Amino acid sequence: MYTIEMAYARMRELQEMANRSRAHQTSAASKRAEKKRAKKR
């Protein structure tokens, strides 16, 4: 069974990976990512 807790834990994992990879990108690339995320909300 796939629970809300499991989904939330996976989401946190992905968020952490995204945060780590973003730290290695240039500021221009991260600005593009910020724009994309802002549109989704």
PyMOL commands that set and color helices and strands:
alter all, ss='L'
color gray80, all
select helices_A, chain A and resi 4-24+27-40
alter helices_A, ss='H'
color red, helices_A
deselect
rebuild
show_as cartoon
